[in-house]
Amino acid sequence: MRLASVHTYPVKGARDVARDRAEVRPWGLAGDRRWMLIDADGVGLTQRELPVLATLEATASPGRLTLRSADGDGPALAEPADVTPIPVRVFRNRLPVPALPVTAEADNWLTALLGRPVRLVWLGQPARHLAPGDRPYDTGDQVSFADEYPLLLANQASLDALNGWLAQEQAAAVPMTRFRPNLVVDTDRPWVEEEWAGRRLRIGQVRFRAAGSCGRCVVTTVDQASGVRGREPLRTLARRHTVDGKARFGLHLVPLGPGTLAVGDPLEVLD
């Protein structure tokens, strides 16, 4: 088993950035989901509400974020400093965390691109947005703007199995981008990753705790190239692979220490 690809999402909900290697921090991969769009109530916006967000390209570099639309234009932004933090929520029912607003010019550009009023904020310091006891493994304040856990792993063999089911339904195959993982691994068996829940893994020299499988939502139905929403693969996944009443795909991970991951690193289940 090996690490096949690495992905970060500088802006929550926007297009992924494929990486050859990435640094692992306690809250996830460096540069992953530290920026987020919010509505007028300070609640995060994702492809659930804005499928067109899939077309937004975002590239993070130390101290900066560059945005691009599908036709190539967009602002280069500095990480905000010397501004008053505002309380934001990843979801409406989550704990508020302090984030730093960016510029009115960036907000106006994003509002025009996405077709509704939005604001862009940056998470200068990862903070707790899940109440204690909400999840089997409490990451405390060590999480970015990710939905639940610091990283998401997906198995290419599981996608191959799902695409086989889609073919039986005379539906088109879907790429791994529909599931927005941070880490994609090659294994010889579909759904084997779900057997790792609660166990420790090592990828390269970095150790993780597998925190459980990931329940999937309508984001999986959004074409990540066009931002157009359909019905698959969520319909077929719900019919064919439901665990505890929820369609599942992927495995949540919690880092047990820092390090560097690179494509090609071996994966080992430790216990």
N, C-alpha and C positions, 0 to 999 in steps of 0.2 A: 504494500500500500504506500502511496506517495502523494505529495501535495501537487496537484495539477495546475492550479491557478490561484492568484491572490487578488482581491478586489477591495477598494475603499470607495466610500461615498461621502465626499467632502461636505455636500449639502444633503441633509436628510431628504430622501424622496427623489433626488435628482439622479442623473446618469452616473454609472459606475466608472471608476478608473482602474484599469487592469495594471497590476504591478508585478515586476519580477521578484521583488523582495519587499518586506515591510518590517518595521520595528513594532514589537508588541509592548504595549503599555498596560498598566493595571486596568484601565477602562476600555481597552480594545486596541486596534491597530492605530498607529500614529496617523493623524490626519483624517480619521474616519468619523463622520457624523458630529462634527463640532459646530456646524452651522445649521440653522433651521429657519424655515419660513413660518411666520405666525399670523393669525388673524387678528381682528380688532380686539378680541378678548384675551390675547396672549396665548392662544392654544395652537400647537403645532399643526401644520398642514402637510399632507403627504399625497401620494397618488390615490389614496382612497377618495379624497375630495377633489383632487386636481390631477387627473391622468396625464395632462399635458406636461406636468412637471418632469416626466420621463425624458423630454426633449432638451432639458436644461443641462448643459455641460458645465462642470465646475472642476477646477484644478487648484489644489492647495499646494502652497510652498511655504517655507518658514516665514511667518508674519503676513502672508498675503493669500488672497483668494481671487481667482480669475473666473468670470462667468462668460459663457457664450451661448447664444441662441443657435437654432438650426441653420440660420444663414450667416453665422460667424461673427456677429458683432456682440459686444458686451463689455462691461466695466472690469477694471482691475481694482481690487479693494484691499486696504490694509486692515489687519485685525484691529478692532476699535480699542481705543485707550482713552483714559481721562473722560469717560462718559459715565453717567449714572446707570447702574444695573436696573433692569426691570424684571418683575417676576413672570416667568413663562411656564407653561405646562406642555409636556410631550403629548399627552392626551388630556381631555377635560377632567377625567377622574384621577389624575396623577397629582403628586405633590408638586408645588411650585419650586422652581430653581431660579437663581439669579443669572441673567444673561445680559450681554452688552449689545445694544442696538447699533446698527451700522449707520449708513448715511441716507438722507432723504432721496438723494439722486439714485442710489441703488434700489431703494424701495419703489421709486417711480418707474424705473426701468423694468423691474420684475413684475410690477402691477400691470404694465402695458403688455408684457410678454405673456402673462398667465391669464389675463382677462378678469382679475378680481383684486381688490385691495389686499396687499400683503406687506409684511415687514420682515427684514432679514436680521437675525440675531446670531451672536457668537457666544459659545460656551467657553469662557476663559478658564474656568476651573470645573472639572466634572463634579457633579453633585447628585445627591440622592433624589430620585423622582419616583421610586417605588417604595411604598410603605413597608416597614419591617413585617415579615411573615407573608407577604403577597406571593412570593415565589419560593420553590424548594431550596434554592441556594441564594442567600441574600448577599448581593454585591455591595451593599452599603452605598457609599458615595462614589464607588469606583465604576461609573458607567457614563457614557456620553449621551447624546440624544437618541441612541438606539432604543428600539421599542421595549426590550426587556433585558437582554444580556449583552455583554461586551462584544461577542463575536458570534457569527452563524457559519456553521460548516455544512456543506452539501456533498452528496456522493454521486459521482457521474453514473455509476451503475443504477442508482435509483431513478435518475432522469431517463436512462435508457429504457427501464421497465415502464415508466409512466408513458413515454412516447410510444411504446408498444401497445399499451392500452388505448392511447389516442388513435393509433392506426386502426385498431379494431372498431372504434367508433366512427371511423372515416373522418377524423379530425386531423388537422395539421400538427406536426411535431412542434414542440416549443424549445427554445434554447434555455440554457441555465440562467441567463439574465433575468428571466421571469421571477426567479426565487431570490434574487439579490443577496447571494451569500458573500461572506468575506473570504472563505476558504473553500475550494473545491478539491476533493480527493478522488483518486482512482482506487477502486477496490474490485474484487472479483465477485461481489455479491450485492444485489440490491437490498436496501433497507437494513443492512448490517449495522449502520451507524446508530440505529435506534436501540440496539443491544448494548451500546456503550454508555447509556444514560446512568449517571451516578459514578462512573469510573474515571480514572485518570488516563490521559493520553499524552504522548510525547510526539511532537512534530518537529523534526530537526532536533534542536536542543531545548525547545520551549515546552513546558508542561502546562496542561490544561485540565480542568474539571469539566466533564460533560454534564450539563445541567438539565438535559431532557430535550425531547423532540419539539419541533416548532409547529404550532398551529397556523394554518395558512388562511389568508383573507383574499379580498377582491383584487388586491394589487397584483396577484399572479395572473390576472386576466388582462393586464395592460401590456400591449406591445411596447417594449422598451425602446424601439427605434422611432415609432410614430406617435406614441402617446394615445393610441386608440384602444378602447376597452372592448373585449369580447366576452365569451362565456367560458372558454377553456384556458388552462387545464383544470380550473378549480372544480368544475362539474364532475369530470371524470375522476379526479383525485378524491373527491368526497364520496363517490360511489365505490371506489376500489380500495382506498387506503385511509380509513377513518379509525382513529384511536381515541377512546374516551369521548366519543361524540364530535371529534374535530378532525378535519382533513389535515394530514401531517406531511411535512417535507422539510428535512434538515434537522440539525442538531445545534442547540445552544452551547457555547463554550465560555468558561470563565478562566482567564489566565491565572496560573499559579506562580508566575514570576516573569520578569522581562526577558527580552531576547530578540533575535532576528529570525524571520521566516523567509525562505526562498523557494521558488518553484523547483520541484524535484526532491525536496526534503522527504525523508521517509516518515511514515506514521506508524506508531506502535501503541497498542493498548497495554497499559502497565498493570492494571489490576481489575 
